[in-house]
Amino acid sequence: MIQRNIEKHISSLMNEYFSVSIFGPRQCGKTTLAKTLFPSFSYANLEDMNVRSLAKNDPAGIVQNDHGVLRIGIIDADDLDR
């Protein structure tokens, strides 16, 4: 993996806040960076329709985890509210 200057900053922010968002264009390494920095976090790809359905029907269930949760994907938040 490419070493990124922002790694220490993201790790520091995770010590201060419940969640941190990583934004960027497709295929730039966001998922790889997040999985590398937080290997104990679970990974849920919200582009997977089964995972999206779980998020829609049981939003609390998808974030319940002793180690936190890493949510990756683009999803229309309005779709989860219905």
C-alpha positions in Angstrom: 0.0 0.0 0.0 1.1 3.5 -0.7 2.0 5.4 2.5 -0.2 8.4 2.8 0.5 11.6 4.9 -3.1 11.6 6.1 -2.9 8.3 8.0 -1.8 9.7 11.3 -4.4 12.5 11.1 -7.2 10.0 10.4 -6.1 7.8 13.3 -6.0 10.9 15.6 -9.5 11.9 14.5 -10.8 8.4 15.3 -9.6 8.9 18.9 -11.6 12.1 19.2 -14.8 11.3 17.2 -17.2 8.4 16.8 -16.8 8.3 13.1 -14.7 9.8 10.3 -15.6 10.0 6.7 -13.1 9.4 3.9 -14.1 10.9 0.6 -12.5 10.6 -2.8 -13.1 9.4 -6.4 -13.6 5.8 -7.2 -10.6 3.5 -7.1 -8.3 6.0 -5.3 -7.6 3.7 -2.3 -10.2 4.8 0.3 -11.3 1.3 1.3 -7.7 0.0 1.3 -6.6 2.9 3.5 -9.5 2.4 6.0 -9.1 -1.4 6.2 -5.4 -0.9 6.8 -5.8 1.7 9.5 -8.6 -0.1 11.3 -8.3 -3.9 10.7 -10.4 -4.8 13.7 -13.5 -2.9 12.3 -16.1 -4.9 10.4 -16.7 -4.0 6.8 -20.1 -3.5 5.2 -20.3 -2.7 1.6 -23.7 -0.9 1.2 -23.6 -1.5 -2.6 -24.4 -5.2 -1.7 -28.2 -5.4 -1.8 -28.3 -7.8 1.1 -26.3 -5.5 3.3 -28.3 -2.5 2.1 -31.5 -4.4 3.0 -30.1 -5.1 6.5 -29.3 -1.4 6.9 -32.7 -0.4 5.8 -34.6 -2.9 7.9 -32.3 -2.9 11.0 -30.1 0.2 11.0 -29.1 -0.3 14.6 -28.1 -3.9 13.8 -25.6 -2.9 11.2 -23.6 -0.6 13.6 -23.7 -2.8 16.6 -20.2 -4.1 17.1 -17.8 -4.0 20.1 -14.9 -2.7 17.9 -16.9 -0.2 15.8 -18.0 -0.6 12.2 -16.5 0.5 9.0 -19.2 1.4 6.5 -18.1 1.7 2.9 -20.2 2.6 -0.1 -22.5 5.2 -1.5 -26.1 5.0 -0.6 -29.1 7.3 -0.9 -29.9 8.1 2.7 -33.5 8.9 1.8 -33.9 5.2 0.7 -32.9 4.1 4.2 -35.5 6.4 5.8 -38.5 4.8 4.1 
